[in-house]
């Protein structure tokens, strides 16, 4: 069902046959895994889900959680891998960096920087020390702890050391804060929660790559999000952003504050009344086909660069030379109805829409779609280009309209 573009691989010096361990084989890792297969790497992929869609690109698969650090280290040692990478997911970035240090493998960032990058609390502390614009925030240890008086009317409550939407809540009433805080603390590894003031404004994402301390901003995309209760879940990434270039400058300051000198970064910001404020930085590739969008929009092979960084290969600044390919590009996600997936129709028709570069469908028949609450509930995505962002959006809407998920009731047997 998935359709991969037939774009030629450009600028990769990666010799075939190198052994690479990829943490995760879900939708967020599909682009990187496909790129590794195109380059002839020997790919060992791990995921706790035996039906993870990325396993189709792996030479060897392992049913291991991406958060099982001891199990991953044993696997890496036994397989004699030459590189380890965690694309598209936050917490395993720290695991990959620490294991690489212990096994003497290359990695674009060291364990200490990676550990800070995957902790929302440490991130907030580093950004505050450097004066990087960010929401007002507070660490709380219990649901009844007094909050700072900021005049906020809405809050975002998070577990500081979890990924995805675990423990994440949007709170519109102060009366609802204790319940949200209790939920975040329950999910948190450290037993605390972060309460942040909600920045009222549009969301943007800065995808970038750093080489020897030089920050290269690539795409600034508008992040169109779903309505609650699916808070924080992107429905689309749209390039170019209507916010202009200022978010890239703030992202640069955030990357510097965290000490990230090399490798890919993915920075989410909100544009408030006082300008861009950093919501979160990830020292990895984006999990929403961001690298493929970068390639379609600017001609930069971000997946290939991430692979080279993971394998310790030299990267030249010329590989980051931006040449706009189109006027607009969109990743539009597919939201299925609830029920048991029986059949998917319209993929070929969607591929026939002008400007459609890729269609990815994540799930096979038999998969049970629940309510749309998290990024993991998305059913697939289309990558579409056009002469303008408006044309790309129109084409994406047309392609999505053609793709139909036939579902049935879940059996009680």
KOLNU-698993 format. One record per residue (C-alpha): residue in three letters; x, y, z. Coordinates in Angstrom, 3 decimals, always signed. Each point is the difference from the previous one (the first is absolute). Layout:
// KOLNU-698993
+------+----------+----------+----------+
: rest :        X :        Y :        Z :
+------+----------+----------+----------+
:  ala :        X :        Y :        Z :
...
+------+----------+----------+----------+
This chain:
// KOLNU-698993
+------+----------+----------+----------+
: rest :        X :        Y :        Z :
+------+----------+----------+----------+
:  unk :   +0.000 :   +0.000 :   +0.000 :
:  unk :   +2.672 :   +2.599 :   +0.761 :
:  unk :   +1.364 :   +1.818 :   -3.014 :
:  unk :   +3.595 :   +1.133 :   +0.197 :
:  unk :   +1.205 :   +2.688 :   -2.345 :
:  unk :   +2.623 :   -1.013 :   -2.541 :
:  unk :   +2.220 :   +2.994 :   +0.705 :
:  unk :   +3.708 :   -0.695 :   -0.505 :
:  unk :   +2.200 :   -0.008 :   +3.076 :
:  unk :   +2.246 :   +3.055 :   -0.082 :
:  unk :   +3.170 :   +0.865 :   +1.855 :
:  unk :   +0.241 :   -3.103 :   +2.170 :
:  unk :   +3.494 :   -1.331 :   +0.565 :
:  unk :   -1.290 :   -2.962 :   +1.993 :
:  unk :   +1.487 :   -3.252 :   -1.292 :
:  unk :   -2.502 :   -2.877 :   -0.218 :
:  unk :   -0.026 :   -2.769 :   +2.559 :
:  unk :   +0.684 :   +2.010 :   +3.143 :
:  unk :   -1.992 :   -1.292 :   +2.945 :
:  unk :   -2.426 :   +2.518 :   +1.459 :
:  unk :   -2.309 :   -0.415 :   +2.994 :
:  unk :   -3.212 :   +2.050 :   -0.236 :
:  unk :   -2.019 :   +0.539 :   +3.169 :
:  unk :   -3.619 :   -0.190 :   -1.062 :
:  unk :   -1.760 :   -1.422 :   -3.047 :
:  unk :   -3.242 :   +1.965 :   +0.205 :
:  unk :   -1.422 :   +2.724 :   -2.238 :
:  unk :   +2.488 :   +2.563 :   +1.358 :
:  unk :   +2.949 :   -2.092 :   -1.221 :
:  unk :   -1.267 :   -0.950 :   -3.474 :
:  unk :   +1.895 :   +2.667 :   -1.943 :
:  unk :   +3.357 :   -0.697 :   +1.640 :
:  unk :   -0.415 :   -3.767 :   -0.322 :
:  unk :   -0.899 :   +0.285 :   -3.682 :
:  unk :   +3.009 :   +2.268 :   -0.573 :
:  unk :   +2.301 :   -2.491 :   +1.737 :
:  unk :   -1.324 :   -2.808 :   -2.194 :
:  unk :   +0.530 :   +2.118 :   -3.136 :
:  unk :   +3.658 :   +0.435 :   +1.002 :
:  unk :   +0.564 :   -3.718 :   +0.422 :
:  unk :   +0.643 :   +0.172 :   +3.746 :
:  unk :   -0.536 :   -3.118 :   +2.099 :
:  unk :   -2.852 :   +1.169 :   +2.207 :
:  unk :   -0.914 :   -1.474 :   +3.365 :
:  unk :   -3.263 :   +1.576 :   +1.151 :
:  unk :   -1.648 :   -0.446 :   +3.368 :
:  unk :   -3.475 :   +0.735 :   +1.263 :
:  unk :   -2.295 :   -1.490 :   +2.610 :
:  unk :   -2.784 :   -0.298 :   -2.622 :
:  unk :   +0.460 :   -3.148 :   -2.141 :
:  unk :   -2.186 :   +1.620 :   -2.684 :
:  unk :   +1.989 :   +3.252 :   -0.159 :
:  unk :   -0.130 :   +1.191 :   -3.635 :
:  unk :   +3.706 :   +0.853 :   -0.164 :
:  unk :   +1.070 :   -3.619 :   +0.411 :
:  unk :   -0.554 :   -0.462 :   -3.739 :
:  unk :   +3.211 :   +1.982 :   -0.597 :
:  unk :   +2.135 :   -1.900 :   +2.533 :
:  unk :   +2.433 :   -2.801 :   -0.687 :
:  unk :   -0.507 :   -1.150 :   +3.546 :
:  unk :   -2.673 :   +0.910 :   +2.509 :
:  unk :   -0.095 :   -0.225 :   +3.791 :
:  unk :   -3.101 :   +0.202 :   +2.179 :
:  unk :   +1.440 :   +2.289 :   +2.681 :
:  unk :   -1.390 :   +3.197 :   +1.487 :
:  unk :   +1.766 :   +3.172 :   -1.133 :
:  unk :   +0.276 :   +0.863 :   +3.715 :
:  unk :   +1.736 :   -3.241 :   +1.067 :
:  unk :   +3.539 :   +1.359 :   +0.294 :
:  unk :   +1.609 :   -3.212 :   +1.263 :
:  unk :   -1.688 :   -2.131 :   -2.644 :
:  unk :   +0.970 :   +2.425 :   -2.765 :
:  unk :   +3.630 :   +0.066 :   +1.146 :
:  unk :   +0.170 :   -3.794 :   +0.021 :
:  unk :   -1.458 :   -0.091 :   -3.505 :
:  unk :   +2.406 :   +2.673 :   -1.294 :
:  unk :   +2.982 :   -1.897 :   +1.392 :
:  unk :   -1.154 :   -3.372 :   -1.297 :
:  unk :   -0.673 :   +1.368 :   -3.486 :
:  unk :   +3.300 :   +1.884 :   -0.225 :
:  unk :   -1.719 :   +3.118 :   -1.282 :
:  unk :   +2.003 :   +2.951 :   -1.319 :
:  unk :   -2.608 :   +2.623 :   +0.838 :
:  unk :   -3.185 :   +0.515 :   +2.012 :
:  unk :   -2.763 :   +2.532 :   -0.631 :
:  unk :   -3.362 :   +0.932 :   +1.539 :
:  unk :   -1.969 :   +1.996 :   -2.590 :
:  unk :   -3.438 :   +1.456 :   +0.657 :
:  unk :   -0.274 :   -0.778 :   +3.742 :
:  unk :   +1.416 :   +1.891 :   +2.965 :
:  unk :   +0.981 :   -2.177 :   +2.971 :
:  unk :   +1.971 :   -2.579 :   -2.050 :
:  unk :   +2.315 :   +2.788 :   -1.233 :
:  unk :   +1.620 :   -0.013 :   +3.441 :
:  unk :   +0.151 :   -3.784 :   -0.001 :
:  unk :   +1.685 :   -0.063 :   -3.417 :
:  unk :   +2.593 :   +2.593 :   +1.027 :
:  unk :   +0.872 :   -1.717 :   +3.285 :
:  unk :   +0.318 :   -3.436 :   -1.605 :
:  unk :   +2.152 :   +1.454 :   -2.773 :
:  unk :   +2.342 :   +1.456 :   +2.630 :
:  unk :   +0.278 :   -3.259 :   +1.890 :
:  unk :   +0.603 :   -2.071 :   -3.135 :
:  unk :   +2.367 :   +2.507 :   -1.619 :
:  unk :   -2.361 :   +0.698 :   -2.897 :
:  unk :   -0.418 :   +3.336 :   -1.770 :
:  unk :   -2.943 :   +2.223 :   +0.857 :
:  unk :   -0.628 :   +3.661 :   -0.849 :
:  unk :   -0.564 :   +0.966 :   +3.665 :
:  unk :   +1.411 :   -1.398 :   +3.215 :
:  unk :   -1.958 :   -1.622 :   +2.793 :
:  unk :   -0.093 :   +3.046 :   +2.277 :
:  unk :   -1.366 :   +2.317 :   -2.699 :
:  unk :   -2.484 :   -2.631 :   -1.142 :
:  unk :   -1.245 :   -0.577 :   +3.553 :
:  unk :   -0.620 :   +3.723 :   +0.389 :
:  unk :   -1.705 :   +0.205 :   -3.371 :
:  unk :   -2.523 :   -2.740 :   +0.805 :
:  unk :   -0.907 :   +1.484 :   +3.407 :
:  unk :   -2.580 :   +2.773 :   -0.288 :
:  unk :   +1.048 :   +1.284 :   +3.433 :
:  unk :   +3.707 :   +0.235 :   -0.864 :
:  unk :   -0.879 :   +1.595 :   -3.309 :
:  unk :   -2.031 :   +2.685 :   +1.745 :
:  unk :   +2.845 :   +0.641 :   +2.449 :
:  unk :   +2.615 :   +0.316 :   -2.763 :
:  unk :   -2.218 :   +2.305 :   -2.067 :
:  unk :   -0.662 :   +2.176 :   +3.048 :
:  unk :   +3.728 :   +0.292 :   +0.739 :
:  unk :   +0.628 :   +1.135 :   -3.579 :
:  unk :   -2.961 :   +2.382 :   -0.135 :
:  unk :   -1.705 :   -1.859 :   -2.849 :
:  unk :   -3.701 :   +0.971 :   -0.351 :
:  unk :   -2.254 :   -2.689 :   +1.449 :
:  unk :   -3.317 :   -0.272 :   +1.858 :
:  unk :   -0.194 :   +0.713 :   +3.710 :
:  unk :   +0.388 :   -3.377 :   +1.698 :
:  unk :   +0.137 :   -1.671 :   +3.390 :
:  unk :   +0.938 :   -3.427 :   +1.363 :
:  unk :   -2.604 :   -1.423 :   +2.388 :
:  unk :   +0.263 :   -3.065 :   +2.223 :
:  unk :   -3.629 :   -0.426 :   +1.025 :
:  unk :   -3.441 :   +0.887 :   -1.395 :
:  unk :   -0.706 :   +2.450 :   +2.819 :
:  unk :   +3.273 :   +1.932 :   -0.244 :
:  unk :   -0.490 :   +3.759 :   -0.331 :
:  unk :   +0.713 :   +1.421 :   -3.443 :
:  unk :   +1.791 :   +3.196 :   -0.822 :
:  unk :   -2.355 :   +2.883 :   -0.705 :
:  unk :   +0.561 :   +0.843 :   -3.666 :
:  unk :   -3.431 :   +1.077 :   -1.143 :
:  unk :   -0.218 :   -3.035 :   -2.264 :
:  unk :   -3.449 :   -1.095 :   -1.120 :
:  unk :   +1.053 :   -3.325 :   -1.546 :
:  unk :   +2.781 :   -2.441 :   +0.816 :
:  unk :   +1.825 :   -2.952 :   -1.513 :
:  unk :   +0.859 :   -2.747 :   +2.491 :
:  unk :   +2.721 :   -2.528 :   -0.918 :
:  unk :   +1.995 :   -2.884 :   +1.352 :
:  unk :   +3.571 :   +1.337 :   -0.402 :
:  unk :   +1.527 :   -3.316 :   -1.001 :
:  unk :   -2.582 :   -1.626 :   -2.244 :
:  unk :   -0.503 :   +0.112 :   -3.746 :
:  unk :   -3.026 :   +0.306 :   -2.217 :
:  unk :   -3.147 :   +1.085 :   +1.794 :
:  unk :   +0.596 :   -2.008 :   +3.191 :
:  unk :   -1.082 :   +2.133 :   +2.944 :
:  unk :   -0.694 :   +3.017 :   -2.244 :
:  unk :   -3.089 :   +2.123 :   +0.654 :
:  unk :   -1.388 :   +3.336 :   -1.106 :
:  unk :   -1.745 :   +1.641 :   +2.949 :
:  unk :   -2.427 :   +2.878 :   -0.486 :
:  unk :   -1.253 :   +0.276 :   +3.583 :
:  unk :   +2.065 :   +0.275 :   +3.172 :
:  unk :   -2.408 :   -2.426 :   +1.651 :
:  unk :   +1.171 :   -2.701 :   -2.410 :
:  unk :   +3.716 :   +0.472 :   +0.707 :
:  unk :   +0.283 :   -2.456 :   +2.938 :
:  unk :   -1.381 :   -2.874 :   -2.093 :
:  unk :   +2.331 :   +0.786 :   -2.908 :
:  unk :   +3.001 :   +0.315 :   +2.315 :
:  unk :   -0.812 :   -3.325 :   +1.679 :
:  unk :   -0.192 :   -1.664 :   -3.423 :
:  unk :   +3.368 :   +1.439 :   -1.061 :
:  unk :   +1.679 :   -1.004 :   +3.272 :
:  unk :   -1.348 :   -3.524 :   -0.381 :
:  unk :   +1.579 :   -0.251 :   -3.467 :
:  unk :   +3.249 :   +1.713 :   +1.008 :
:  unk :   +3.124 :   -2.016 :   +0.699 :
:  unk :   +1.213 :   +2.647 :   +2.457 :
:  unk :   -3.278 :   +0.508 :   +1.874 :
:  unk :   -0.452 :   +3.655 :   -0.979 :
:  unk :   -1.975 :   +1.941 :   -2.603 :
:  unk :   +0.620 :   +3.155 :   -1.993 :
:  unk :   -2.730 :   +2.605 :   -0.129 :
:  unk :   +0.474 :   +2.517 :   -2.821 :
:  unk :   -1.967 :   +3.026 :   -1.019 :
:  unk :   -1.690 :   -0.615 :   -3.354 :
:  unk :   +1.438 :   +2.351 :   -2.615 :
:  unk :   -2.938 :   +1.232 :   -2.038 :
:  unk :   +1.039 :   -0.126 :   -3.648 :
:  unk :   +0.816 :   -2.217 :   -2.979 :
:  unk :   +2.488 :   -2.854 :   +0.208 :
:  unk :   +3.051 :   -0.338 :   -2.239 :
:  unk :   +2.800 :   -2.509 :   -0.365 :
:  unk :   +3.629 :   +0.663 :   -0.928 :
:  unk :   +1.819 :   -2.938 :   -1.559 :
:  unk :   +3.756 :   +0.515 :   +0.010 :
:  unk :   +3.366 :   -1.731 :   -0.074 :
:  unk :   +3.204 :   +1.015 :   +1.765 :
:  unk :   +3.551 :   -0.746 :   -1.158 :
:  unk :   +2.915 :   +0.719 :   +2.330 :
:  unk :   -1.966 :   +2.662 :   +1.831 :
:  unk :   -1.413 :   +1.675 :   -3.098 :
:  unk :   -3.804 :   +0.045 :   +0.099 :
:  unk :   -1.720 :   -0.439 :   -3.375 :
:  unk :   -3.735 :   +0.798 :   +0.136 :
:  unk :   -1.857 :   -1.764 :   -2.789 :
:  unk :   -3.794 :   +0.152 :   +0.056 :
:  unk :   -2.238 :   +2.120 :   +2.204 :
:  unk :   -3.425 :   -1.627 :   -0.253 :
:  unk :   -3.411 :   +0.895 :   +1.356 :
:  unk :   -1.183 :   -2.780 :   +2.279 :
:  unk :   -3.768 :   -0.332 :   -0.422 :
:  unk :   -1.266 :   -1.891 :   +3.026 :
:  unk :   -3.109 :   -1.994 :   +0.808 :
:  unk :   -2.724 :   +1.288 :   +2.259 :
:  unk :   -0.161 :   -1.271 :   +3.619 :
:  unk :   -0.117 :   -2.578 :   +1.404 :
:  unk :   +2.865 :   -0.768 :   -2.431 :
:  unk :   +2.067 :   +2.868 :   +1.386 :
:  unk :   +3.421 :   +0.483 :   -1.579 :
:  unk :   -0.553 :   -2.475 :   -2.849 :
:  unk :   +0.928 :   +1.318 :   -3.450 :
:  unk :   -2.524 :   -0.384 :   -2.821 :
:  unk :   +2.389 :   +1.561 :   -2.522 :
:  unk :   +3.417 :   +1.612 :   -0.464 :
:  unk :   -0.098 :   +2.823 :   -2.548 :
:  unk :   +2.972 :   +1.705 :   -1.699 :
:  unk :   +0.793 :   +2.824 :   -0.278 :
:  unk :   -1.164 :   +1.302 :   +3.340 :
:  unk :   -1.986 :   +3.194 :   +0.244 :
:  unk :   +2.150 :   +0.908 :   +3.032 :
:  unk :   +3.089 :   +0.913 :   -2.050 :
:  unk :   +3.575 :   -0.594 :   +1.127 :
:  unk :   -0.053 :   +1.199 :   +3.621 :
:  unk :   -0.811 :   -3.468 :   +1.421 :
:  unk :   +3.263 :   -1.321 :   -1.486 :
:  unk :   +1.979 :   +2.624 :   +1.918 :
:  unk :   -1.662 :   -1.007 :   +3.274 :
:  unk :   +0.549 :   -3.682 :   -0.802 :
:  unk :   +3.681 :   +0.737 :   -0.573 :
:  unk :   +0.232 :   +1.575 :   +3.469 :
:  unk :   -1.714 :   -3.030 :   +1.533 :
:  unk :   +2.355 :   -2.460 :   -1.713 :
:  unk :   +2.989 :   +2.021 :   +1.215 :
:  unk :   -1.397 :   +0.034 :   +3.548 :
:  unk :   -0.260 :   -3.795 :   -0.008 :
:  unk :   +3.541 :   -0.402 :   -1.339 :
:  unk :   -1.000 :   -1.904 :   -3.133 :
:  unk :   +2.881 :   +0.281 :   -2.484 :
:  unk :   -0.807 :   -2.706 :   -2.531 :
:  unk :   -2.915 :   -1.884 :   -1.486 :
:  unk :   -3.676 :   +0.615 :   -0.713 :
:  unk :   -2.296 :   +2.069 :   +2.211 :
:  unk :   -3.733 :   +0.533 :   +0.063 :
:  unk :   -1.236 :   +3.065 :   +1.889 :
:  unk :   -3.652 :   +0.782 :   +0.708 :
:  unk :   -0.970 :   +3.589 :   +0.746 :
:  unk :   -3.144 :   +2.035 :   +0.500 :
:  unk :   -0.290 :   +3.533 :   -1.319 :
:  unk :   -1.353 :   +2.083 :   +2.887 :
:  unk :   -0.594 :   +3.706 :   +0.392 :
:  unk :   +3.697 :   +0.490 :   +0.807 :
:  unk :   +1.267 :   -2.149 :   -2.864 :
:  unk :   +1.120 :   -3.649 :   -0.271 :
:  unk :   +0.349 :   -2.013 :   +3.206 :
:  unk :   +1.582 :   -3.441 :   +0.191 :
:  unk :   -2.382 :   -2.785 :   +0.937 :
:  unk :   +2.417 :   -2.888 :   -0.437 :
:  unk :   +3.297 :   -0.952 :   -1.636 :
:  unk :   +0.757 :   -3.514 :   -1.233 :
:  unk :   +3.528 :   -1.093 :   -0.960 :
:  unk :   -1.253 :   -2.230 :   -2.782 :
:  unk :   -1.904 :   -0.132 :   -3.262 :
:  unk :   -3.644 :   +1.012 :   +0.186 :
:  unk :   -2.477 :   -2.871 :   +0.227 :
:  unk :   -2.511 :   +1.340 :   -2.525 :
:  unk :   +1.896 :   -0.642 :   -3.261 :
:  unk :   +1.761 :   +3.328 :   +0.511 :
:  unk :   +3.193 :   -1.202 :   -1.679 :
:  unk :   -1.924 :   -0.985 :   -3.120 :
:  unk :   -1.669 :   +3.414 :   -0.048 :
:  unk :   +3.415 :   +1.666 :   +0.273 :
:  unk :   +1.224 :   -1.992 :   -2.991 :
:  unk :   -3.090 :   +0.771 :   -2.078 :
:  unk :   +0.096 :   +3.702 :   +0.873 :
:  unk :   +3.718 :   +0.781 :   +0.055 :
:  unk :   +1.881 :   -2.911 :   -1.541 :
:  unk :   +1.897 :   -0.756 :   +3.230 :
:  unk :   +0.220 :   -3.715 :   +0.830 :
:  unk :   -0.580 :   +0.248 :   +3.729 :
:  unk :   -0.510 :   -3.747 :   +0.460 :
:  unk :   +3.329 :   -0.643 :   -1.698 :
:  unk :   +1.747 :   +2.577 :   +2.166 :
:  unk :   -1.424 :   -1.577 :   +3.159 :
:  unk :   +1.252 :   -3.406 :   -1.125 :
:  unk :   +3.483 :   +1.382 :   -0.656 :
:  unk :   +0.040 :   +1.672 :   +3.425 :
:  unk :   -1.053 :   -3.238 :   +1.703 :
:  unk :   +2.809 :   -1.889 :   -1.729 :
:  unk :   +2.640 :   +2.624 :   +0.777 :
:  unk :   +0.586 :   +0.984 :   -3.626 :
:  unk :   +1.248 :   +3.403 :   -1.113 :
:  unk :   -2.692 :   +2.471 :   -0.977 :
:  unk :   +0.777 :   +2.976 :   -2.202 :
:  unk :   -1.895 :   +3.255 :   +0.129 :
:  unk :   -0.711 :   -0.315 :   -3.732 :
:  unk :   -2.410 :   -2.811 :   +0.822 :
:  unk :   -2.091 :   +2.583 :   +1.856 :
:  unk :   -0.147 :   +2.462 :   -2.888 :
:  unk :   -3.656 :   +0.947 :   -0.396 :
:  unk :   -1.495 :   +0.129 :   -3.505 :
:  unk :   -3.795 :   +0.498 :   +0.097 :
:  unk :   -1.633 :   -2.678 :   -2.138 :
:  unk :   -3.622 :   +1.167 :   +0.195 :
:  unk :   -2.059 :   +2.901 :   +1.311 :
:  unk :   -1.850 :   -1.992 :   +2.645 :
:  unk :   +0.040 :   -3.409 :   +1.692 :
:  unk :   -2.363 :   -1.717 :   +2.422 :
:  unk :   -0.024 :   -3.140 :   +2.117 :
:  unk :   -3.663 :   -0.716 :   +0.681 :
:  unk :   -0.870 :   -2.804 :   +2.420 :
:  unk :   -2.817 :   -2.487 :   -0.437 :
:  unk :   -2.525 :   -0.234 :   +2.831 :
:  unk :   -2.035 :   -3.227 :   -0.088 :
:  unk :   -3.439 :   -0.780 :   +1.408 :
:  unk :   -0.141 :   -2.177 :   +3.104 :
:  unk :   -0.374 :   -3.738 :   -0.431 :
:  unk :   +1.781 :   -3.031 :   -1.411 :
:  unk :   +1.759 :   +0.768 :   -3.279 :
:  unk :   -1.358 :   -2.193 :   -2.772 :
:  unk :   +1.176 :   +1.627 :   -3.201 :
:  unk :   +1.763 :   +3.101 :   -1.321 :
:  unk :   -1.174 :   +1.460 :   -3.281 :
:  unk :   +1.082 :   +2.886 :   -2.165 :
:  unk :   +3.779 :   -0.085 :   +0.512 :
:  unk :   +0.739 :   -0.342 :   -3.703 :
:  unk :   -2.452 :   +2.775 :   -0.800 :
:  unk :   +1.697 :   +2.242 :   +2.568 :
:  unk :   +3.384 :   -0.744 :   -1.554 :
:  unk :   -1.410 :   +1.228 :   -3.279 :
:  unk :   -0.756 :   +3.481 :   +1.345 :
:  unk :   +2.419 :   +2.548 :   -1.422 :
:  unk :   +2.753 :   +0.880 :   +2.469 :
:  unk :   -0.370 :   -3.094 :   +2.195 :
:  unk :   +3.507 :   -1.292 :   +0.762 :
:  unk :   -0.748 :   -2.755 :   +2.508 :
:  unk :   -2.890 :   -1.762 :   +1.658 :
:  unk :   +0.750 :   -1.927 :   +3.165 :
:  unk :   -2.562 :   -2.251 :   +1.667 :
:  unk :   +1.083 :   -1.196 :   +3.415 :
:  unk :   -2.451 :   -2.788 :   +0.839 :
:  unk :   -1.097 :   -3.331 :   -1.442 :
:  unk :   -3.522 :   -1.486 :   +0.022 :
:  unk :   -0.893 :   -1.270 :   +3.449 :
:  unk :   +1.467 :   +2.993 :   +1.801 :
:  unk :   -2.401 :   +1.601 :   +2.495 :
:  unk :   -0.304 :   +3.776 :   -0.259 :
:  unk :   -1.048 :   +1.658 :   +3.240 :
:  unk :   -0.923 :   +3.643 :   +0.652 :
:  unk :   +2.360 :   +2.557 :   -1.527 :
:  unk :   +1.991 :   +1.194 :   +3.031 :
:  unk :   +3.715 :   -0.452 :   -0.757 :
:  unk :   +2.417 :   +0.099 :   -2.896 :
:  unk :   +0.013 :   -3.803 :   +0.098 :
:  unk :   -3.688 :   +0.069 :   -0.991 :
:  unk :   +0.780 :   +1.431 :   -3.440 :
:  unk :   -0.497 :   -2.505 :   -2.814 :
:  unk :   +2.436 :   +1.328 :   -2.570 :
:  unk :   +1.133 :   +3.094 :   -1.856 :
:  unk :   +0.364 :   +1.566 :   -3.417 :
:  unk :   +2.886 :   +2.202 :   -1.152 :
:  unk :   -1.099 :   +2.540 :   -2.604 :
:  unk :   +1.710 :   +2.893 :   -1.796 :
:  unk :   -1.267 :   +2.939 :   -2.032 :
:  unk :   +0.985 :   +3.338 :   -1.431 :
:  unk :   -1.208 :   +1.635 :   +3.226 :
:  unk :   -0.962 :   -1.120 :   +3.497 :
:  unk :   -3.654 :   +0.584 :   -0.900 :
:  unk :   +0.237 :   -2.269 :   -3.038 :
:  unk :   +1.826 :   -2.668 :   +2.018 :
:  unk :   -2.721 :   +0.150 :   +2.670 :
:  unk :   -2.772 :   -0.299 :   -2.596 :
:  unk :   +1.680 :   -2.991 :   -1.614 :
:  unk :   +0.539 :   -1.631 :   +3.422 :
:  unk :   -3.678 :   +0.423 :   +0.861 :
:  unk :   -0.968 :   -1.595 :   -3.318 :
:  unk :   +2.336 :   -2.959 :   +0.546 :
:  unk :   -1.216 :   -0.574 :   +3.562 :
:  unk :   -3.632 :   +0.130 :   -1.154 :
:  unk :   +0.686 :   -2.903 :   -2.379 :
:  unk :   +1.436 :   -2.320 :   +2.665 :
:  unk :   -2.689 :   -1.939 :   +1.844 :
:  unk :   +0.373 :   -2.239 :   +3.045 :
:  unk :   -2.734 :   -2.629 :   +0.161 :
:  unk :   -0.502 :   -1.113 :   +3.602 :
:  unk :   -2.299 :   -2.342 :   +1.851 :
:  unk :   -1.055 :   -0.536 :   +3.576 :
:  unk :   +2.545 :   -1.599 :   +2.326 :
:  unk :   -0.807 :   -3.604 :   +0.785 :
:  unk :   -0.740 :   -0.822 :   +3.640 :
:  unk :   +1.080 :   -3.624 :   -0.446 :
+------+----------+----------+----------+
